[in-house]
Amino acid sequence: MKELFRNFDFNEAPAEMITTVCGMDLPEDYLEFMSEHNGGEGPIGEVGYGCFFRLRGLLSD
């Protein structure tokens, strides 16, 4: 996985974990990733690109 995300710009770890959004529980593997990186944006592998919002950004007002 490190090679796949080698040029990815990760965010800092979240101050507070959010496990439910709009009444749906977030998947465990996603929560594990977010607990360390809280999202980020950048190239993934040779031809991919990803944008993962910070956990707080998933909540609606």
N, C-alpha and C positions, 0 to 999 in steps of 0.2 A: 504493500500500500504506500509506503514512503516514496517509492520511485514514481508511482502514479500521481502523487500530489507534490512532487518535488518543487514546482514553481508556483504553488498555490499560496495565496496571501491569507493566512488564517487570522481570525479575531482573537482577542483575549478570552480566557475562560469566563463564563457567566457568573455574576454575583449571586444570582438566584436561579435555580433550575425550575423550569416549567414542564410539566409532564402531560398536561391535557390542554388541548386547543379546541374551542367550539364543541366541547363535550366529547371529543375523541381523544383516547390515549395515544400518545406518540410511541412509535416502535422503540424497543429497547436498544437496538443497534444504532438508531438515529440519536437517541438520548446519550449513549456512550460517546459518540463522536462529538456531539454538542457540548458535553460536560468538559471536554478538553479544549475545544476550539471555538465554540459559539458561532459557528458559521465562517464564512469567508468567501472569497471570489478569486477566480483565476483559472489557468489552464489545468486540465486533467488529462494526463497521458499525452499522446502525440497529437490528437485532433479534437479532443473534447474541451469543453469549457463549463464551469459550474458556478452558480451563485446561490449560496445558502444564507438565508436571512438570520440575523441574531434571534434568539428565542423571544425576546420582548417584542420584536417586530411581527411575530405571528399572532399576537393578541389583538383583537379588535376592541375599539373603544366603546 
